[in-house]
């Protein structure tokens, strides 16, 4: 059962029965077993764009439904004030309801802090009782430190699991309001500081019923406004005012031998959010990262990958063809790549290259699951059968269909295959840029390949595409940064 299904299930409570009795004019409520218990009305899931919480703290006390769990929480002069006198404790107040897809935003001010490492946080998945585990997005008063912003989880053992960190572009400090927001889509989220996206995660720990919260640690923090808005479910569709996602084609392939671990490292350092690579099986069924159907172009060997054993592939030099400095670089297995990304950071846009049997796709899925990477892998392919097998075997993995030419009806194709994204070539989408809006209206993202020219980046960004697969990841990341600066100045 999905989180959304769990949330949507109607619940009967004693409160519902009590309210029903009051509505019938019963003075003293006596609970007897009715012959046929009435069903509680189903709670409608909010539609995208619905504002679930919109609080400006204009009343004299805490708003209804806001539950202080720890620390001192009160309303003063039109602001919610939370105080944590002990840096070893996390003062928190819970509110809202469980949502899979939402934006939580607030205007916050550090009034006093014990030191610059103290923090406040937006609670993204916190039980109403405030008990662990819970997931938060943290902002320190020393915001420009390397860990000024964080995504983190407080575990049941009361330990911290910090998954992602970044420095904010400006200091929060004390005595000034800052606008903070996080957009959540299941286990993915993006941190927005003063209107600018600074950090993303694909490792947000979620529960079936956790709601929202505010937290304060070693500080006195006041909030002028808090708002929660329901969002559409596809996290891959780019929100307005944010840059395109950078997918590094075959890793950092312009600066290192493609489809190798060193190429992945180059892509990480270049600022790519995703590494795009290809997977194919060896003769004995081991998935390897290779684009061509032969090893001739990118190794010192010859022959079809499907005709060579894992032992033969492991002995090949996959770096000398690119430059002498890369001599001895090995052709990685999918397992090695997944482990490298898991431990060193990064997400994988994984193309299943060429026709695959169901068993071959099952082996790929097993590798992804065995390495705990289901939340950081996006599967794409030109092969419809490979996508159908993946959907059957691993419905949790997002799917993208690669196309050299557009389908007659891309929306219908996307619906038929259960796609998260439709990924056409630049040449295919350029004459029909309106298809981007059509796909977005159907809840399908659009990522375009393989685009290396800034003029085309601009045209595609303007058309609303969500991501660009490129050989020039560092340049596109820099172009995005300039785009953000220009947008901030408008």
Secondary structure, DSSP 8 states (H G I E B T S, - for coil): --HHHHHHS----HHHHHHHHHHTT-SS------SS-----------TT-EEEEE---SSS--TT-EEEESEEEEETTEEEEE---TTS-EEEEES---SEEEEEEEEEEEEESSTT-EEEEEEEE-TT--S-EEEEEEESSTTSTTSEEEEEE-TTS-EEEEEEE--SS---SSSEEEEEEEEETTEEEEEETTEEEEEES-----SS-EEEEEEESEEEEEEEEEEEE--S-TTS--TT---EEEEETTTTTTS-TTSHHHHHHHHHHT-SEEEEEEEE-TTS-EEE-SSSBSTTTSS--SBGGGS-HHHHHT--SSTTT-GGGTT----BHHHHHHHHHHH--EEEEEE-S---HHHHHHHHHHHHHTT-TTSEEEEES-HHHHHHHHHH-TTSEEEEEESS--TTHHHHHHHHT-SEEEEBHHHHHTTTTHHHHHHHTT-EEEEB----HHHHHHHHHHT-SEEEES-HHHHHHHHHHHHHHHHH-
